[in-house]
């Protein structure tokens, strides 16, 4: 790419980026015996990618289930609070106004989300507690079953035909009452249909890919994309489940997903939910990697899109593929900003 086009990409990146899914809570909790993890491990990459807001997920690993789920969930929030207090480059954002403050003061916002309701068990009152601590978006499940519903399988078929449980429906209703954004990521198709039928506010899919290119039920269908767009929601495109084939897990193919979702649902419905976790994957022991490969699906990482510092590579590719400046700004930050503003 020419120097002129590089400058063009840098100018577009200057508007900032929102990533609606990052396993930061799990990372900080796993490394709770270290201090200044945000500053040492993440700050430089996020600054290089001009991140304005990073959705920082509470995710409970199997080893903490069931007895330790609440403790681990609260521990992850505690680590986010502690780490942001130690690093003035970050602040926790609970509202659109907080995001504006972060931008005005050159801070990186952390937006607390939950990936699976395991920390709640079956106690709806705990959702109010997590809201008070800053939770502002909630995905009902990960890959496994929990008290809210079932996760979509990492295969073309085989997910449970059961929709949301009674508790899952109560969680959705309480989220809408409190102003917590409901996230369809990982939910099985029957659960997705249930949420779409009952929600009165816009819903999102924080991180997913198109089944057209990677046909597993953990990803989402064109019908899902249209339904999310129809209710005013946004779909975050995931940098991991781009293709079952390593050779096709490329930045170009990642942009294929963006282009497809934009074509199906409209450019107003496309955002980013990178799900960068190669750094977590690399430190896992061989037996854990093997177990994940057996229970989930082939995981391949895009060589030039593995962390937030690589975001400029994506912007350059979007320019190369013919996306307009206005479309790129919406993908990078504008569409997620609209959702946050709508949610207060």
Phi, psi and omega in degrees: 000141183291162177299324179298316180290328175296316177297324177298314180296318179296323178295320178292321179295334182298340178290342178101167185222141170244127175249118187268011171202121176210132183279054184287320180302312179298317181297312181296323180289319177299329183255032187293347175275354175257154174246161177059038179293320178302313183290317185285319190258333192239331189302310185299317181294317181292323175295319180298326178271003182051049178288129177261330179208134178234119177287117190253107192277141164272114179228133184257117178289156183305326185295344179263359185266146353268335193296327187262008186297312181295316180298318180293321179296313178294325178296324178293318177297317180300319179294321177298316180296314181297315183292322177292328177293330182274343183234105185292354178285348184241154168211149176278129182253124179251356185204169175297325177298319176298320178299317177298319178297318178300317180295318182291333182255011177059041174253156174267122180279140171249128186246110188283127179232170178231130180249086185100136187273016181310322178297337181278339189059242175234026183252103183295333179300331181293334176298320178295323177297312180295325175299316179299330179278351176123359179299128182228358173211143185221126169261133189290325184221167160252218184287334188268172174280144172216193185289346181265329184171206186237143174278154174286137182285158178269055179207166184291340178203169176116357176295155177302140175281356182281140177273207180296148171283172175301320178294320178301318177295321178294323177297314179300314179299319180291323176301314180294326178293317184280334186096030174266127182289130179274130186245127182272357185303136177077346184290145179291160184305322180294321177293320176303313180299321179296314181297314182299328181284334187254340185287139176256342177259164174300139174250162181233166163239105191294324182205117182200177175221170183276129177297339178303326184256335178217095192275081172229151184287347171293328174281182186237153182275166175299324178298320176299314182300317180296319182293319178296316178297321183296332179264009176089011183274182183225148180246122177270125183275133189265137183270007184253306186270058184275323180200148174287349182255130181301320183295335181262002178273082187231165176297322177301317182287329172301317178292331173302318178297315178301312182297320181295313181296321177298320180292322183281317190248348183099148183297334180293348184255008186249129174221197181239136172220073195304320183060042179294116175215022176301323181296328176285316180302317185294333181269358179285143175293160185303322183291327177290317177300317180296318179296318179295320179297324181285323186270338182251250184203168177304128180251121179231142182250139178287120188304323182254024174209067182246351178205171186298334178292349180269003187299329177301325178301319179294316181299317179299319180293321178297320176297314181300325182276001172094011176290139179288162176302317181297319179294318180296318179299321178295318180295315185291318189210325192297317183292319176293323176301320179299316179298315181296321179294319179297330185270001176097000000 
